[in-house]
């Protein structure tokens, strides 16, 4: 049985490398054009090539999003771009506009095709259509139950990818142009201004519905950590984490957590206790509540996000390990958020079991003893008897 | 010359509308369409007697549980006087092919997903000859599509544009959350000056724009094959239909939607 793929977002090369380091099997990235996150940094062609080379050396994969819904002028340069992606040997393109498949086929380009969730493929017939058109994989609509996903997999026999974590569109993907209407930014070409997260007054005819809580279309984020086993069992090929614009810390934490959960499941070690712990880790890194949405039941009032814009920025990321001085038992880190002597913190990383410790002695770069770490990017040395490794992360204890 | 196609606000308006000087009528099919203020049973659609072109709307995103119904609907429509089906989900196309439907024409109506020459060419290469063109591109872009494809185009010239379509019951969920009962009335959401119609149906929650009215642009739209007047949530229709039929411009300023407003997608370099 082929092991399920853990697919990570990567907004830049740094995050891509971190995602692979922390356990992703594949990363999806956007180029500078044709990608649905127009305002992310995105990758130049040189960076895409570097990403592919880096991934392939690790026997991992890179998928490139070409998932805008094209308008006439957007086709300028697309063939040349696709040819370059073919030469670079990207592992697949994620596409939402079928006209791009036609260009790929007409020009006999050797490119694997994944159909984006933007197309909202929600039934056996449409998935079969894309299989016959030559797609290798379909990213299903986010509105499907477990039974619906299983039926599609069983009946069509194609790779199926589903989301497991991150922010959700409250509309069917591709069927929302609120951003176009309110801000003139084209949602289907990567300009989405997230109008679904705005607050609105609700009126019954001309009468305001009185409430302290405003109407919003926003829904809570997705978290499928409690259903990993079921997702593997029904034959999903790839589990996708949303968030090409998320931070290094978010990517490392979420990927590391799902990596462990998946590996635990395959080795029969995914106990309820572990799931609860992973859930706690994921809840801590998120700045919004998360639920399961359509997979196990139809979304009810508790899946709506009616709390207003109370999203808090996460300050759990305390530092990134740069090196470990084995002679003096010192972890050399770069600081990210405030912490001080006496704090109990924990370290996690791709090659260590997560452990906690109490910050005792720490020094600045000139070896002066310090009691607080309050300068972002400051180089700090922390006395730590247990060995840690480059790119391990120090965070607030879960 | 462009044909005038009307999507009614209520089923009871249909008898009156088909007596007006129009060319066709859009009939939203119960259980398989979204975004209408009424839905008709297949029986009522088939039994509707008119010499106007009957066009059935089947624009729901299909789930597997819908496919058996969809098959039986396609077979029945093939044996009826319905001329066209406006569809969103490609399962309609695949089943249409599988069932060898040949008495009804397909109109690809994917709202915001089909808005270029190339994508229309793609659907045309599948044998689809009609396209209900996206509401979020400009007139010039629509014209480019018309001039560079073989598609015959439908285009909304009057009515509310669909801005948002969710599978979720967003109104019910919110009202339940604030312990308020949902009433049998029209709902609107408001943010600053924008007041938008929101409607919750059995299969979706939808949000619509202000009413687009292109009557004063009508002389620029001769290239459109089917001008659609969509009266969803709009009570008065007779005068509007007459004005479009007779190309009666007036002095008023109307909301034009994206007719001449090009959207952007890169906020920064």
Boltz contact constraints between the chains, C-beta under 6 A:
constraints:
  - contact:
      token1: [A, 38]
      token2: [B, 265]
      max_distance: 6.0
  - contact:
      token1: [A, 38]
      token2: [B, 266]
      max_distance: 6.0
  - contact:
      token1: [A, 39]
      token2: [B, 267]
      max_distance: 6.0
  - contact:
      token1: [A, 69]
      token2: [B, 113]
      max_distance: 6.0
  - contact:
      token1: [A, 70]
      token2: [B, 116]
      max_distance: 6.0
  - contact:
      token1: [A, 71]
      token2: [B, 115]
      max_distance: 6.0
  - contact:
      token1: [A, 71]
      token2: [B, 116]
      max_distance: 6.0
  - contact:
      token1: [A, 72]
      token2: [B, 116]
      max_distance: 6.0
  - contact:
      token1: [A, 72]
      token2: [B, 117]
      max_distance: 6.0
  - contact:
      token1: [A, 72]
      token2: [B, 141]
      max_distance: 6.0
  - contact:
      token1: [A, 72]
      token2: [B, 144]
      max_distance: 6.0
  - contact:
      token1: [A, 75]
      token2: [B, 118]
      max_distance: 6.0
  - contact:
      token1: [A, 97]
      token2: [B, 119]
      max_distance: 6.0
  - contact:
      token1: [A, 98]
      token2: [B, 122]
      max_distance: 6.0
  - contact:
      token1: [A, 99]
      token2: [B, 118]
      max_distance: 6.0
  - contact:
      token1: [A, 99]
      token2: [B, 119]
      max_distance: 6.0
  - contact:
      token1: [A, 99]
      token2: [B, 122]
      max_distance: 6.0
  - contact:
      token1: [A, 102]
      token2: [B, 122]
      max_distance: 6.0
  - contact:
      token1: [A, 120]
      token2: [B, 61]
      max_distance: 6.0
  - contact:
      token1: [A, 122]
      token2: [B, 61]
      max_distance: 6.0
  - contact:
      token1: [A, 122]
      token2: [B, 63]
      max_distance: 6.0
  - contact:
      token1: [A, 123]
      token2: [B, 62]
      max_distance: 6.0
  - contact:
      token1: [A, 123]
      token2: [B, 63]
      max_distance: 6.0
  - contact:
      token1: [A, 123]
      token2: [B, 64]
      max_distance: 6.0
  - contact:
      token1: [A, 123]
      token2: [B, 91]
      max_distance: 6.0
  - contact:
      token1: [A, 124]
      token2: [B, 64]
      max_distance: 6.0
  - contact:
      token1: [A, 125]
      token2: [B, 91]
      max_distance: 6.0
  - contact:
      token1: [A, 125]
      token2: [B, 94]
      max_distance: 6.0
  - contact:
      token1: [A, 126]
      token2: [B, 90]
      max_distance: 6.0
  - contact:
      token1: [A, 126]
      token2: [B, 91]
      max_distance: 6.0
  - contact:
      token1: [A, 129]
      token2: [B, 90]
      max_distance: 6.0
  - contact:
      token1: [A, 129]
      token2: [B, 94]
      max_distance: 6.0
  - contact:
      token1: [A, 143]
      token2: [B, 167]
      max_distance: 6.0
  - contact:
      token1: [A, 148]
      token2: [B, 64]
      max_distance: 6.0
  - contact:
      token1: [A, 151]
      token2: [B, 64]
      max_distance: 6.0
  - contact:
      token1: [A, 170]
      token2: [B, 166]
      max_distance: 6.0
  - contact:
      token1: [A, 171]
      token2: [B, 164]
      max_distance: 6.0
  - contact:
      token1: [A, 171]
      token2: [B, 165]
      max_distance: 6.0
  - contact:
      token1: [A, 171]
      token2: [B, 166]
      max_distance: 6.0
  - contact:
      token1: [A, 172]
      token2: [B, 61]
      max_distance: 6.0
  - contact:
      token1: [A, 172]
      token2: [B, 165]
      max_distance: 6.0
  - contact:
      token1: [A, 174]
      token2: [B, 113]
      max_distance: 6.0
  - contact:
      token1: [A, 175]
      token2: [B, 165]
      max_distance: 6.0
  - contact:
      token1: [A, 176]
      token2: [B, 164]
      max_distance: 6.0
  - contact:
      token1: [A, 177]
      token2: [B, 112]
      max_distance: 6.0
  - contact:
      token1: [A, 177]
      token2: [B, 136]
      max_distance: 6.0
  - contact:
      token1: [A, 177]
      token2: [B, 163]
      max_distance: 6.0
  - contact:
      token1: [A, 178]
      token2: [B, 163]
      max_distance: 6.0
  - contact:
      token1: [A, 178]
      token2: [B, 164]
      max_distance: 6.0
  - contact:
      token1: [A, 180]
      token2: [B, 136]
      max_distance: 6.0
  - contact:
      token1: [A, 180]
      token2: [B, 263]
      max_distance: 6.0
  - contact:
      token1: [A, 181]
      token2: [B, 163]
      max_distance: 6.0
  - contact:
      token1: [A, 181]
      token2: [B, 209]
      max_distance: 6.0
  - contact:
      token1: [A, 184]
      token2: [B, 263]
      max_distance: 6.0
  - contact:
      token1: [A, 186]
      token2: [B, 263]
      max_distance: 6.0
  - contact:
      token1: [A, 186]
      token2: [B, 265]
      max_distance: 6.0
  - contact:
      token1: [A, 188]
      token2: [B, 112]
      max_distance: 6.0
  - contact:
      token1: [A, 189]
      token2: [B, 265]
      max_distance: 6.0
  - contact:
      token1: [A, 190]
      token2: [B, 265]
      max_distance: 6.0
  - contact:
      token1: [A, 191]
      token2: [B, 265]
      max_distance: 6.0
  - contact:
      token1: [A, 198]
      token2: [B, 191]
      max_distance: 6.0
  - contact:
      token1: [A, 200]
      token2: [B, 189]
      max_distance: 6.0
  - contact:
      token1: [A, 200]
      token2: [B, 191]
      max_distance: 6.0
  - contact:
      token1: [A, 201]
      token2: [B, 190]
      max_distance: 6.0
  - contact:
      token1: [A, 202]
      token2: [B, 189]
      max_distance: 6.0
  - contact:
      token1: [A, 203]
      token2: [B, 188]
      max_distance: 6.0
  - contact:
      token1: [A, 204]
      token2: [B, 183]
      max_distance: 6.0
  - contact:
      token1: [A, 204]
      token2: [B, 185]
      max_distance: 6.0
  - contact:
      token1: [A, 205]
      token2: [B, 185]
      max_distance: 6.0
  - contact:
      token1: [A, 205]
      token2: [B, 186]
      max_distance: 6.0
  - contact:
      token1: [A, 211]
      token2: [B, 178]
      max_distance: 6.0
  - contact:
      token1: [A, 213]
      token2: [B, 178]
      max_distance: 6.0
  - contact:
      token1: [A, 215]
      token2: [B, 174]
      max_distance: 6.0
  - contact:
      token1: [A, 215]
      token2: [B, 189]
      max_distance: 6.0
  - contact:
      token1: [A, 217]
      token2: [B, 170]
      max_distance: 6.0
  - contact:
      token1: [A, 299]
      token2: [B, 168]
      max_distance: 6.0
  - contact:
      token1: [A, 301]
      token2: [B, 173]
      max_distance: 6.0
  - contact:
      token1: [A, 301]
      token2: [B, 176]
      max_distance: 6.0
  - contact:
      token1: [A, 301]
      token2: [B, 177]
      max_distance: 6.0
  - contact:
      token1: [A, 304]
      token2: [B, 173]
      max_distance: 6.0
  - contact:
      token1: [A, 306]
      token2: [B, 177]
      max_distance: 6.0
